[in-house]
Amino acid sequence: QVQLVESGGGLVQAGGSLRLSCAASGRTFSYNAVGWFRQGPGKEREFVAVISWRGGNTYYADFVKGRFTISRDNAENTVFLQMASLKPEDTAVYYCAASPLATSTIYSHYLYWGQGTQVTVSS
Protein backbone atom coordinates (compact mmCIF):
# COMPACT_ATOMS: atom_id res chain seq x y z
CA GLN A 1 0.00 0.00 0.00
CA VAL A 2 0.99 3.58 -0.65
CA GLN A 3 -0.45 6.46 1.32
CA LEU A 4 -0.61 9.91 -0.22
CA VAL A 5 -1.38 13.13 1.63
CA GLU A 6 -1.88 16.42 -0.19
CA SER A 7 -1.45 19.85 1.35
CA GLY A 8 -1.06 23.46 0.31
CA GLY A 9 -4.46 24.26 -1.07
CA GLY A 10 -6.34 27.43 -0.22
CA LEU A 11 -7.96 30.59 -1.48
CA VAL A 12 -6.01 32.83 -3.83
CA GLN A 13 -6.82 35.70 -6.14
CA ALA A 14 -6.61 35.35 -9.90
CA GLY A 15 -3.02 35.75 -11.03
CA GLY A 16 -1.68 34.43 -7.77
CA SER A 17 0.35 31.33 -6.95
CA LEU A 18 0.12 28.26 -4.76
CA ARG A 19 2.34 25.26 -4.18
CA LEU A 20 0.75 21.92 -3.52
CA SER A 21 2.61 19.07 -1.85
CA CYS A 22 1.99 15.35 -2.00
CA ALA A 23 3.75 13.31 0.68
CA ALA A 24 4.02 9.58 0.05
CA SER A 25 4.58 6.80 2.55
CA GLY A 26 4.35 3.05 2.62
CA ARG A 27 5.55 0.93 -0.29
CA THR A 28 6.86 3.89 -2.21
CA PHE A 29 9.16 1.69 -4.30
CA SER A 30 6.08 0.11 -5.89
CA TYR A 31 5.17 3.07 -8.09
CA ASN A 32 6.87 4.67 -11.05
CA ALA A 33 4.95 7.89 -11.51
CA VAL A 34 3.05 10.42 -9.47
CA GLY A 35 0.41 12.56 -11.08
CA TRP A 36 -1.90 15.41 -10.19
CA PHE A 37 -5.55 15.41 -11.18
CA ARG A 38 -8.28 17.88 -10.40
CA GLN A 39 -12.05 17.92 -10.19
CA GLY A 40 -13.91 21.17 -10.47
CA PRO A 41 -17.53 21.76 -9.42
CA GLY A 42 -19.82 19.70 -11.61
CA LYS A 43 -16.92 18.44 -13.70
CA GLU A 44 -15.20 15.13 -14.19
CA ARG A 45 -11.77 14.50 -12.74
CA GLU A 46 -9.09 15.55 -15.23
CA PHE A 47 -5.37 15.05 -15.63
CA VAL A 48 -3.10 17.99 -14.75
CA ALA A 49 0.53 16.82 -14.64
CA VAL A 50 2.70 13.79 -14.00
CA ILE A 51 6.33 13.09 -13.11
CA SER A 52 8.24 9.84 -13.31
CA TRP A 53 9.67 9.02 -9.93
CA ARG A 54 13.07 7.82 -11.09
CA GLY A 55 13.85 9.71 -14.29
CA GLY A 56 12.00 12.90 -13.50
CA ASN A 57 10.27 13.00 -16.87
CA THR A 58 7.27 15.30 -16.84
CA TYR A 59 4.12 15.78 -18.87
CA TYR A 60 1.43 18.44 -18.58
CA ALA A 61 -2.11 19.01 -19.71
CA ASP A 62 -2.25 21.72 -22.34
CA PHE A 63 -4.29 24.04 -20.15
CA VAL A 64 -1.51 24.27 -17.52
CA LYS A 65 1.59 24.35 -19.70
CA GLY A 66 3.71 27.36 -18.87
CA ARG A 67 1.80 27.99 -15.63
CA PHE A 68 2.23 24.85 -13.50
CA THR A 69 5.44 22.98 -12.69
CA ILE A 70 5.62 19.51 -11.21
CA SER A 71 8.73 18.43 -9.31
CA ARG A 72 9.83 15.82 -6.81
CA ASP A 73 12.06 15.37 -3.80
CA ASN A 74 13.05 11.72 -3.80
CA ALA A 75 14.69 11.91 -0.39
CA GLU A 76 11.48 13.20 1.16
CA ASN A 77 9.13 11.09 -1.00
CA THR A 78 7.28 14.26 -1.89
CA VAL A 79 5.94 15.63 -5.15
CA PHE A 80 5.13 19.30 -5.63
CA LEU A 81 2.86 21.19 -7.97
CA GLN A 82 3.84 24.83 -8.28
CA MET A 83 0.92 26.75 -9.70
CA ALA A 84 1.27 30.28 -11.04
CA SER A 85 -0.94 32.71 -12.96
CA LEU A 86 -3.95 31.01 -11.46
CA LYS A 87 -7.35 31.52 -13.06
CA PRO A 88 -10.85 31.12 -11.63
CA GLU A 89 -11.28 28.05 -13.85
CA ASP A 90 -8.44 26.39 -11.95
CA THR A 91 -10.76 26.15 -8.95
CA ALA A 92 -11.02 22.47 -8.07
CA VAL A 93 -10.10 19.77 -5.62
CA TYR A 94 -6.59 18.67 -6.53
CA TYR A 95 -5.61 15.06 -6.02
CA CYS A 96 -2.24 13.38 -6.26
CA ALA A 97 -2.06 9.77 -7.33
CA ALA A 98 0.58 7.10 -7.82
CA SER A 99 0.87 4.65 -10.67
CA PRO A 100 3.00 1.53 -11.09
CA LEU A 101 3.20 2.35 -14.78
CA ALA A 102 5.25 4.96 -16.52
CA THR A 103 3.93 8.48 -16.87
CA SER A 104 0.30 8.33 -17.82
CA THR A 105 -2.57 10.76 -18.25
CA ILE A 106 -5.18 8.04 -17.76
CA TYR A 107 -7.15 8.04 -14.54
CA SER A 108 -7.50 4.25 -14.34
CA HIS A 109 -3.72 3.75 -14.45
CA TYR A 110 -3.39 5.23 -10.97
CA LEU A 111 -3.88 2.85 -8.07
CA TYR A 112 -3.31 5.06 -5.04
CA TRP A 113 -5.00 8.39 -4.38
CA GLY A 114 -4.80 11.08 -1.76
CA GLN A 115 -7.82 12.69 -0.16
CA GLY A 116 -7.52 15.90 -2.17
CA THR A 117 -6.89 19.54 -1.34
CA GLN A 118 -9.20 22.39 -2.29
CA VAL A 119 -7.89 25.22 -4.46
CA THR A 120 -10.17 28.21 -4.92
CA VAL A 121 -9.24 31.06 -7.23
CA SER A 122 -11.29 34.23 -6.89
CA SER A 123 -11.77 36.69 -9.72
VOLUMNU-879541 format. One line per field, with one value per residue: residue number from 1; residue in three letters; x, y, z of N, C-alpha, C, O, CB in turn. Coordinates in Angstrom, 3 decimals. Glycine has a CB too. Example, Ala and Ser with C-alpha at 12.3 -4.5 7.8 and 13.67 -1.06 7.14 Angstrom:
BEGIN
seq	[1,2]
type	[ALA,SER]
n.xx	[13.190,12.850]
n.yy	[-5.690,-2.250]
n.zz	[7.800,7.080]
ca.xx	[12.300,13.670]
ca.yy	[-4.500,-1.060]
ca.zz	[7.800,7.140]
c.xx	[13.200,12.900]
c.yy	[-3.300,0.030]
c.zz	[7.800,7.870]
o.xx	[14.236,13.409]
o.yy	[-3.319,1.138]
o.zz	[8.465,8.039]
cb.xx	[11.308,14.084]
cb.yy	[-4.473,-0.598]
cb.zz	[9.046,5.725]
! end
This chain:
BEGIN
seq	[1,2,3,4,5,6,7,8,9,10,11,12,13,14,15,16,17,18,19,20,21,22,23,24,25,26,27,28,29,30,31,32,33,34,35,36,37,38,39,40,41,42,43,44,45,46,47,48,49,50,51,52,53,54,55,56,57,58,59,60,61,62,63,64,65,66,67,68,69,70,71,72,73,74,75,76,77,78,79,80,81,82,83,84,85,86,87,88,89,90,91,92,93,94,95,96,97,98,99,100,101,102,103,104,105,106,107,108,109,110,111,112,113,114,115,116,117,118,119,120,121,122,123]
type	[GLN,VAL,GLN,LEU,VAL,GLU,SER,GLY,GLY,GLY,LEU,VAL,GLN,ALA,GLY,GLY,SER,LEU,ARG,LEU,SER,CYS,ALA,ALA,SER,GLY,ARG,THR,PHE,SER,TYR,ASN,ALA,VAL,GLY,TRP,PHE,ARG,GLN,GLY,PRO,GLY,LYS,GLU,ARG,GLU,PHE,VAL,ALA,VAL,ILE,SER,TRP,ARG,GLY,GLY,ASN,THR,TYR,TYR,ALA,ASP,PHE,VAL,LYS,GLY,ARG,PHE,THR,ILE,SER,ARG,ASP,ASN,ALA,GLU,ASN,THR,VAL,PHE,LEU,GLN,MET,ALA,SER,LEU,LYS,PRO,GLU,ASP,THR,ALA,VAL,TYR,TYR,CYS,ALA,ALA,SER,PRO,LEU,ALA,THR,SER,THR,ILE,TYR,SER,HIS,TYR,LEU,TYR,TRP,GLY,GLN,GLY,THR,GLN,VAL,THR,VAL,SER,SER]
n.xx	[0.832,0.334,0.416,-0.912,-0.721,-2.072,-1.325,-1.435,-3.359,-5.815,-7.294,-6.970,-6.244,-7.053,-4.372,-2.537,-0.369,0.198,1.554,1.317,1.677,2.549,2.809,4.296,4.013,4.700,4.750,6.623,8.376,6.986,5.745,5.923,5.332,4.017,1.119,-0.894,-4.268,-7.407,-10.623,-13.196,-16.106,-18.997,-17.752,-15.877,-13.172,-9.929,-6.807,-3.783,-0.908,2.148,4.870,7.739,9.000,11.637,13.195,12.415,10.971,8.522,5.092,2.459,-0.931,-2.463,-3.745,-2.379,0.219,3.200,2.293,2.014,4.212,5.604,7.370,9.814,10.948,12.999,14.274,12.623,10.314,8.284,6.115,5.678,3.468,3.768,1.929,1.152,0.039,-2.729,-6.122,-9.662,-10.966,-9.295,-10.114,-10.742,-10.821,-7.765,-5.983,-3.420,-1.836,-0.621,1.098,1.869,2.800,4.512,4.777,1.564,-1.526,-3.936,-6.671,-7.434,-5.075,-3.870,-3.326,-3.271,-4.518,-4.669,-6.462,-7.240,-7.012,-8.373,-8.480,-9.139,-9.819,-10.254,-11.984]
n.yy	[-1.199,2.266,5.403,8.600,12.042,15.132,18.646,22.232,23.585,26.252,29.559,31.891,34.857,35.611,35.263,34.815,32.601,29.203,26.468,23.101,20.146,16.696,14.125,11.008,7.728,4.435,1.640,2.872,2.247,0.864,2.262,4.060,6.527,9.721,11.560,14.537,15.276,16.938,18.034,19.931,21.912,20.198,18.935,16.397,14.382,15.430,15.108,16.693,16.971,15.021,13.177,11.186,8.939,8.076,8.895,11.507,12.541,14.635,15.564,17.532,18.710,20.500,22.849,23.804,24.175,26.004,27.410,25.794,23.762,20.647,18.799,16.850,15.481,13.156,12.178,12.954,11.762,13.210,15.025,17.946,20.563,23.373,26.191,28.830,32.083,31.766,30.984,31.650,29.394,27.367,26.544,23.909,20.601,19.242,16.356,14.054,11.197,7.846,5.711,2.436,2.246,3.757,7.300,8.564,9.764,8.788,8.160,5.635,4.275,4.824,3.768,4.462,7.011,10.316,12.262,14.665,18.242,21.422,23.977,27.286,29.854,33.200,35.742]
n.zz	[0.000,-0.625,0.786,0.341,0.910,0.456,0.533,0.998,-0.422,-0.899,-0.695,-3.246,-5.105,-8.531,-10.797,-8.875,-6.903,-5.868,-3.997,-4.129,-2.184,-2.098,-0.087,0.215,1.566,2.889,0.713,-1.191,-3.197,-5.018,-7.021,-10.127,-11.153,-10.306,-10.294,-10.788,-10.507,-11.080,-9.928,-10.757,-9.727,-10.523,-12.604,-14.396,-13.128,-14.040,-15.794,-14.791,-14.415,-14.520,-13.130,-13.578,-11.210,-10.970,-13.270,-13.574,-15.669,-17.162,-17.796,-19.074,-18.910,-21.575,-20.794,-18.586,-19.202,-19.045,-16.884,-14.593,-12.637,-12.114,-9.689,-7.848,-4.725,-4.041,-1.770,0.283,-0.437,-1.737,-3.830,-5.732,-6.806,-8.375,-8.826,-10.897,-12.051,-11.669,-12.494,-12.315,-13.347,-12.606,-10.196,-8.062,-6.590,-5.873,-6.562,-5.728,-7.155,-7.460,-9.696,-10.886,-13.382,-16.178,-16.875,-17.143,-18.465,-17.881,-15.917,-14.811,-14.621,-12.290,-9.065,-6.379,-4.308,-2.993,-0.493,-1.440,-1.999,-1.566,-3.950,-4.480,-6.636,-6.786,-8.611]
ca.xx	[0.000,0.985,-0.449,-0.612,-1.380,-1.877,-1.453,-1.058,-4.463,-6.337,-7.964,-6.015,-6.819,-6.613,-3.024,-1.681,0.347,0.115,2.336,0.748,2.606,1.991,3.751,4.023,4.575,4.350,5.549,6.863,9.158,6.079,5.168,6.866,4.946,3.045,0.413,-1.905,-5.546,-8.284,-12.047,-13.909,-17.529,-19.817,-16.924,-15.204,-11.774,-9.088,-5.373,-3.105,0.534,2.705,6.326,8.243,9.671,13.074,13.849,12.001,10.266,7.268,4.120,1.425,-2.109,-2.247,-4.291,-1.506,1.588,3.708,1.800,2.232,5.436,5.625,8.732,9.830,12.061,13.047,14.689,11.477,9.132,7.281,5.940,5.128,2.862,3.840,0.915,1.269,-0.941,-3.954,-7.346,-10.850,-11.284,-8.438,-10.760,-11.019,-10.096,-6.590,-5.609,-2.239,-2.056,0.582,0.869,3.004,3.197,5.254,3.931,0.296,-2.574,-5.181,-7.151,-7.496,-3.722,-3.395,-3.882,-3.308,-4.998,-4.803,-7.821,-7.516,-6.886,-9.195,-7.894,-10.175,-9.244,-11.294,-11.767]
ca.yy	[0.000,3.577,6.456,9.909,13.128,16.421,19.847,23.461,24.263,27.426,30.593,32.827,35.702,35.351,35.754,34.427,31.333,28.264,25.262,21.917,19.073,15.346,13.315,9.584,6.804,3.048,0.931,3.891,1.689,0.113,3.066,4.671,7.890,10.424,12.562,15.407,15.407,17.882,17.917,21.169,21.757,19.702,18.437,15.131,14.499,15.555,15.051,17.989,16.820,13.785,13.094,9.843,9.022,7.822,9.714,12.897,13.003,15.301,15.784,18.438,19.005,21.724,24.041,24.273,24.349,27.356,27.993,24.849,22.985,19.506,18.428,15.824,15.368,11.717,11.909,13.201,11.090,14.255,15.632,19.299,21.189,24.829,26.750,30.279,32.709,31.010,31.518,31.115,28.054,26.392,26.152,22.474,19.771,18.670,15.061,13.383,9.774,7.099,4.651,1.526,2.348,4.963,8.482,8.334,10.765,8.041,8.042,4.246,3.745,5.231,2.851,5.065,8.391,11.077,12.691,15.898,19.537,22.393,25.222,28.207,31.063,34.227,36.694]
ca.zz	[0.000,-0.650,1.320,-0.217,1.628,-0.187,1.345,0.313,-1.073,-0.218,-1.480,-3.835,-6.145,-9.896,-11.030,-7.769,-6.951,-4.757,-4.183,-3.517,-1.850,-2.000,0.678,0.049,2.552,2.621,-0.286,-2.210,-4.299,-5.888,-8.091,-11.054,-11.508,-9.468,-11.079,-10.195,-11.182,-10.397,-10.195,-10.469,-9.419,-11.610,-13.700,-14.188,-12.741,-15.227,-15.626,-14.752,-14.644,-14.002,-13.113,-13.311,-9.927,-11.088,-14.290,-13.500,-16.871,-16.838,-18.866,-18.582,-19.708,-22.337,-20.147,-17.519,-19.701,-18.866,-15.629,-13.500,-12.691,-11.208,-9.313,-6.810,-3.801,-3.800,-0.392,1.159,-1.001,-1.885,-5.151,-5.632,-7.970,-8.276,-9.703,-11.039,-12.956,-11.463,-13.063,-11.630,-13.851,-11.951,-8.953,-8.067,-5.621,-6.533,-6.016,-6.258,-7.330,-7.817,-10.667,-11.090,-14.779,-16.517,-16.866,-17.819,-18.254,-17.763,-14.539,-14.341,-14.450,-10.972,-8.074,-5.044,-4.378,-1.764,-0.159,-2.169,-1.338,-2.289,-4.460,-4.920,-7.229,-6.889,-9.720]
c.xx	[0.865,-0.021,0.040,-1.404,-1.038,-2.001,-1.119,-2.178,-4.928,-7.039,-6.924,-6.717,-6.286,-5.256,-2.041,-1.075,0.061,1.064,1.697,1.847,1.863,3.049,3.348,4.683,4.104,5.289,5.856,7.677,8.261,5.461,6.262,6.550,3.949,2.421,-0.500,-3.122,-6.354,-9.720,-12.730,-15.380,-18.315,-19.036,-16.347,-13.746,-10.908,-7.612,-4.787,-1.629,0.993,4.226,6.727,9.137,11.190,13.752,13.491,11.335,8.920,6.378,2.976,0.211,-1.899,-2.682,-3.441,-0.069,2.020,3.261,2.115,3.547,5.364,7.082,8.676,11.057,12.118,13.388,13.530,10.214,7.972,7.292,5.242,4.449,2.865,2.892,1.051,0.220,-2.280,-5.165,-8.532,-11.206,-10.347,-9.017,-11.195,-10.434,-8.964,-6.169,-4.246,-2.506,-0.769,0.228,2.088,3.533,4.060,4.274,2.693,-0.660,-3.907,-5.515,-7.034,-6.119,-3.162,-4.112,-4.078,-3.637,-4.961,-6.231,-8.205,-7.316,-7.586,-8.366,-9.031,-9.517,-10.372,-10.943,-11.675]
c.yy	[1.246,4.582,7.797,10.967,14.446,17.554,21.049,24.176,25.473,28.354,31.589,33.659,35.304,36.019,35.352,33.050,30.502,27.115,24.134,20.895,17.756,14.478,11.846,8.786,5.396,2.441,1.849,3.366,1.021,0.965,3.748,6.121,8.440,11.534,13.414,15.421,16.459,17.633,19.200,20.908,21.308,19.143,17.072,15.392,14.514,15.569,16.459,17.832,15.511,13.856,11.649,9.914,8.890,8.779,11.184,13.430,13.575,15.432,16.588,18.451,20.348,22.964,24.538,24.498,25.809,28.009,27.108,24.106,21.871,19.143,17.406,15.973,13.902,11.398,12.044,12.501,12.068,14.789,16.975,19.696,22.686,25.420,28.265,30.777,31.998,31.761,30.963,29.703,26.972,25.928,24.694,21.841,19.092,17.406,14.642,11.883,9.118,5.927,3.743,1.582,3.574,6.122,8.268,9.467,10.109,7.762,6.610,3.617,4.038,4.424,3.493,6.543,9.028,11.530,13.979,17.143,20.575,23.611,26.081,29.489,32.067,35.219,38.113]
c.zz	[0.000,-0.121,0.784,0.536,0.942,0.833,0.484,-0.407,-0.286,-1.175,-1.963,-4.892,-7.510,-10.135,-9.964,-7.956,-5.702,-5.057,-3.400,-3.257,-1.755,-1.329,0.595,1.161,2.223,1.587,-1.466,-3.385,-5.337,-6.996,-8.902,-11.375,-10.502,-10.297,-10.225,-11.101,-10.447,-10.805,-9.770,-10.202,-10.641,-12.786,-13.373,-13.772,-14.003,-14.856,-15.650,-15.125,-14.034,-14.068,-12.843,-12.080,-10.054,-12.061,-14.245,-14.747,-16.472,-18.071,-18.277,-19.504,-20.391,-21.566,-18.975,-17.969,-19.595,-17.578,-14.430,-13.725,-11.660,-10.936,-8.187,-5.942,-3.395,-2.339,0.584,0.682,-1.172,-3.312,-4.965,-6.931,-7.715,-9.307,-9.711,-12.028,-12.871,-11.983,-12.287,-12.102,-13.322,-10.614,-9.024,-6.814,-6.390,-5.791,-6.563,-6.247,-7.788,-8.716,-10.748,-12.511,-14.974,-16.568,-17.716,-17.496,-17.938,-16.310,-14.008,-14.161,-13.060,-9.893,-6.700,-5.179,-2.994,-1.575,-0.855,-1.323,-2.201,-2.691,-4.996,-5.400,-7.434,-7.997,-9.218]
o.xx	[1.967,-1.177,1.237,-2.602,0.128,-2.686,-0.589,-1.973,-4.499,-7.342,-6.099,-7.682,-5.203,-5.022,-0.834,-1.232,-0.270,1.348,1.555,2.815,0.692,4.064,2.203,5.768,3.223,6.491,5.401,7.674,8.726,4.724,7.371,7.424,3.147,3.117,-0.833,-3.005,-6.025,-9.999,-12.829,-15.858,-18.294,-19.604,-16.332,-13.181,-11.120,-7.226,-5.228,-1.153,0.336,4.795,6.140,9.934,11.934,14.760,14.193,11.148,8.259,6.841,2.568,0.319,-1.235,-2.051,-3.742,0.763,1.299,3.789,2.449,3.943,5.098,7.919,7.608,12.075,11.378,12.848,13.464,9.161,6.835,8.348,4.334,4.810,2.062,3.032,1.064,-0.403,-2.887,-5.236,-8.418,-11.704,-10.576,-8.473,-11.925,-9.660,-9.185,-6.022,-3.958,-3.289,0.072,-0.784,3.221,4.591,4.304,3.079,2.777,-0.618,-4.907,-4.712,-6.585,-6.012,-2.092,-5.341,-4.968,-3.108,-5.189,-7.106,-9.379,-7.434,-7.412,-7.649,-9.792,-8.758,-11.324,-9.775,-11.495]
o.yy	[1.271,4.599,8.086,10.814,14.830,17.432,20.911,25.263,25.697,27.994,32.070,33.205,34.732,37.161,35.530,32.413,31.027,26.819,24.198,20.794,17.712,14.140,11.488,9.125,5.197,2.708,1.621,3.972,0.654,0.439,3.976,6.862,7.704,12.338,13.063,15.563,16.829,17.097,19.511,19.796,21.972,18.904,16.648,16.456,13.719,15.983,17.313,18.489,14.954,14.508,10.974,10.841,9.533,9.401,12.015,14.639,13.071,15.415,16.368,18.234,21.231,24.015,25.592,24.964,26.720,29.057,27.617,23.854,22.115,19.174,17.134,16.521,13.462,10.457,11.335,12.622,11.783,14.978,17.113,19.227,23.198,25.182,28.903,29.994,31.672,32.988,29.909,28.902,25.787,25.025,24.295,22.459,18.454,17.394,14.857,11.374,9.752,5.250,4.222,1.029,4.335,5.944,7.841,10.052,10.802,7.188,6.400,2.527,3.546,4.404,3.092,7.236,8.375,11.226,14.351,17.108,20.603,24.192,25.650,30.127,31.806,35.492,39.038]
o.zz	[0.547,-0.543,0.775,0.770,0.856,1.849,-0.619,-0.948,0.845,-2.313,-1.185,-5.505,-7.627,-9.741,-10.130,-8.997,-4.639,-6.217,-2.179,-4.011,-1.378,-1.939,0.871,1.632,1.386,1.597,-2.587,-4.457,-6.415,-7.830,-8.420,-11.826,-9.928,-10.917,-9.093,-12.318,-9.320,-11.877,-8.583,-10.427,-11.677,-13.852,-12.218,-14.027,-14.919,-13.763,-16.420,-16.051,-13.155,-14.944,-11.997,-11.931,-9.314,-11.726,-14.820,-14.882,-15.565,-19.212,-17.137,-20.711,-19.848,-21.676,-18.415,-17.191,-20.001,-17.204,-13.360,-14.863,-10.483,-11.837,-7.639,-6.365,-2.516,-1.756,1.588,1.308,-0.798,-3.915,-4.145,-8.010,-6.934,-10.506,-8.658,-12.745,-13.892,-11.927,-11.661,-11.312,-13.562,-9.977,-9.931,-6.082,-7.419,-4.569,-7.740,-5.446,-8.425,-8.532,-10.688,-12.809,-14.037,-16.330,-18.868,-16.414,-17.745,-15.574,-12.881,-13.599,-12.704,-9.823,-5.950,-6.048,-1.975,-2.386,-0.862,-0.098,-3.419,-1.876,-5.861,-4.671,-8.169,-8.274,-10.010]
cb.xx	[-0.940,1.480,-0.458,-0.931,-0.955,-2.890,-0.535,-0.009,-5.610,-5.230,-9.070,-4.802,-6.520,-7.665,-3.039,-2.451,1.855,-1.352,3.798,-0.355,3.338,1.581,3.810,4.510,4.163,2.903,4.814,7.567,10.181,4.980,4.203,6.905,4.352,3.712,-0.383,-1.355,-6.304,-7.880,-12.656,-13.756,-18.104,-20.690,-15.798,-15.271,-11.358,-9.446,-4.736,-3.240,1.333,2.172,6.935,9.022,9.139,13.313,13.519,13.159,10.086,7.541,3.609,1.985,-3.398,-2.991,-5.687,-1.523,1.697,3.291,0.296,1.049,6.674,4.837,9.555,9.785,11.900,14.069,15.813,11.220,8.698,7.530,5.118,6.230,1.408,5.302,-0.507,2.697,-0.431,-4.134,-7.458,-12.043,-11.241,-7.057,-11.964,-10.444,-11.050,-5.416,-6.680,-0.958,-3.190,1.309,0.543,2.603,1.969,6.012,4.705,-0.310,-2.714,-5.095,-8.600,-8.302,-2.797,-3.613,-2.988,-1.953,-6.429,-3.868,-7.961,-8.916,-5.384,-10.397,-6.812,-11.190,-8.510,-11.471,-12.890]
cb.yy	[0.007,3.964,6.447,9.955,13.152,16.610,19.787,23.168,23.312,28.162,31.307,32.079,37.178,35.861,37.221,34.469,31.576,27.751,25.475,21.320,19.372,14.770,13.782,9.093,7.203,2.946,-0.340,5.072,0.684,-0.501,4.109,3.887,7.934,10.998,11.901,16.848,14.048,19.334,16.698,22.149,23.066,20.779,19.418,14.259,13.335,16.821,14.181,18.629,18.015,12.565,14.053,9.265,7.956,6.394,9.189,13.728,11.849,16.676,14.428,19.848,19.014,21.653,23.756,23.295,23.869,28.198,28.228,23.849,23.878,18.288,19.676,14.425,16.329,11.065,12.850,14.683,9.915,15.395,14.695,20.308,20.646,25.348,26.322,30.678,32.694,30.691,31.174,32.044,28.055,26.977,27.060,21.800,18.704,19.697,14.000,13.738,9.512,6.606,5.240,0.102,2.400,4.806,9.694,6.976,11.658,6.737,8.507,3.412,4.327,6.749,1.652,4.868,8.445,12.273,12.864,15.875,19.917,22.827,24.944,28.496,30.750,34.966,36.590]
cb.zz	[1.208,-2.101,2.889,-1.730,3.128,-1.325,2.597,-0.646,-1.275,0.489,-0.649,-4.443,-5.869,-10.919,-11.142,-6.489,-7.094,-4.538,-3.748,-4.406,-0.532,-3.422,2.153,-1.320,4.005,2.146,-0.770,-1.597,-3.769,-5.062,-7.519,-12.317,-12.921,-8.171,-12.170,-9.978,-11.241,-10.707,-9.466,-11.619,-8.884,-12.084,-14.007,-15.473,-11.792,-16.000,-16.713,-13.352,-14.044,-14.791,-12.043,-14.547,-9.005,-11.531,-15.624,-13.196,-17.897,-16.236,-19.483,-18.437,-18.833,-23.653,-19.664,-16.391,-21.164,-20.007,-15.712,-13.388,-12.452,-11.804,-8.887,-7.424,-2.548,-4.730,0.011,1.267,-0.100,-0.880,-6.112,-5.280,-8.240,-8.492,-9.259,-11.505,-14.410,-9.995,-14.570,-11.851,-15.355,-11.740,-8.659,-9.339,-4.916,-6.584,-6.347,-5.429,-8.333,-6.559,-12.047,-10.756,-15.700,-17.873,-17.359,-17.413,-19.484,-18.538,-14.452,-15.308,-15.509,-10.753,-7.941,-4.296,-4.958,-1.766,1.332,-2.697,-1.100,-1.429,-5.579,-3.783,-8.585,-5.538,-10.750]
! end
